[in-house]
């Protein structure tokens, strides 16, 4: 969970500092400076979601440091939901194919987290 948190926080910082770089990583083609139409609020939404990613990354790191297992359990269904929504966005043409990687990252992360929690519970190391 700490690794995911650090990556989420880092990508949040990238989105705040270099939004075009983050757009490129996610498979979107950045629009050159001055090329945005009036009313295009892409950068506003990117700023908001980048700040949310930074905050979320910090939450994950803090939860990992505290070994807060209930938090980890809560993330599994919501990360699977995020995977489904992001995958559907690609399938329906709302997002480019490169965005599928974001959904897969969430889905794989949820499965690995769920399996790790199950493994620890089976070993009797789950103290929560």
JOJO-V251007 format. One record per residue. N is the residue number from 1. SS is DSSP state (2 for helix, 1 for strand, 0 for the rest). Layout:
n=N ss=SS
n=N ss=SS
This chain:
n=1 ss=0
n=2 ss=2
n=3 ss=2
n=4 ss=2
n=5 ss=2
n=6 ss=2
n=7 ss=2
n=8 ss=2
n=9 ss=2
n=10 ss=2
n=11 ss=2
n=12 ss=2
n=13 ss=2
n=14 ss=2
n=15 ss=2
n=16 ss=2
n=17 ss=2
n=18 ss=0
n=19 ss=2
n=20 ss=2
n=21 ss=2
n=22 ss=2
n=23 ss=2
n=24 ss=2
n=25 ss=2
n=26 ss=0
n=27 ss=0
n=28 ss=0
n=29 ss=0
n=30 ss=0
n=31 ss=0
n=32 ss=0
n=33 ss=0
n=34 ss=0
n=35 ss=0
n=36 ss=0
n=37 ss=0
n=38 ss=0
n=39 ss=0
n=40 ss=0
n=41 ss=0
n=42 ss=2
n=43 ss=2
n=44 ss=2
n=45 ss=2
n=46 ss=2
n=47 ss=2
n=48 ss=2
n=49 ss=2
n=50 ss=2
n=51 ss=2
n=52 ss=2
n=53 ss=2
n=54 ss=2
n=55 ss=2
n=56 ss=2
n=57 ss=2
n=58 ss=2
n=59 ss=2
n=60 ss=2
n=61 ss=2
n=62 ss=2
n=63 ss=2
n=64 ss=2
n=65 ss=2
n=66 ss=0
n=67 ss=0
n=68 ss=0
n=69 ss=2
n=70 ss=2
n=71 ss=2
n=72 ss=2
n=73 ss=2
n=74 ss=2
n=75 ss=2
n=76 ss=2
n=77 ss=2
n=78 ss=2
n=79 ss=2
n=80 ss=2
n=81 ss=2
n=82 ss=2
n=83 ss=2
n=84 ss=2
n=85 ss=2
n=86 ss=2
n=87 ss=2
n=88 ss=2
n=89 ss=2
n=90 ss=2
n=91 ss=2
n=92 ss=0
n=93 ss=0
n=94 ss=0
n=95 ss=0
n=96 ss=0
n=97 ss=2
n=98 ss=2
n=99 ss=2
n=100 ss=2
n=101 ss=2
n=102 ss=2
n=103 ss=2
n=104 ss=2
n=105 ss=2
n=106 ss=2
n=107 ss=2
n=108 ss=2
n=109 ss=2
n=110 ss=2
n=111 ss=2
n=112 ss=2
n=113 ss=2
n=114 ss=2
n=115 ss=2
n=116 ss=2
n=117 ss=2
n=118 ss=2
n=119 ss=2
n=120 ss=2
n=121 ss=2
n=122 ss=2
n=123 ss=2
n=124 ss=0
n=125 ss=0
n=126 ss=0
n=127 ss=0
n=128 ss=0
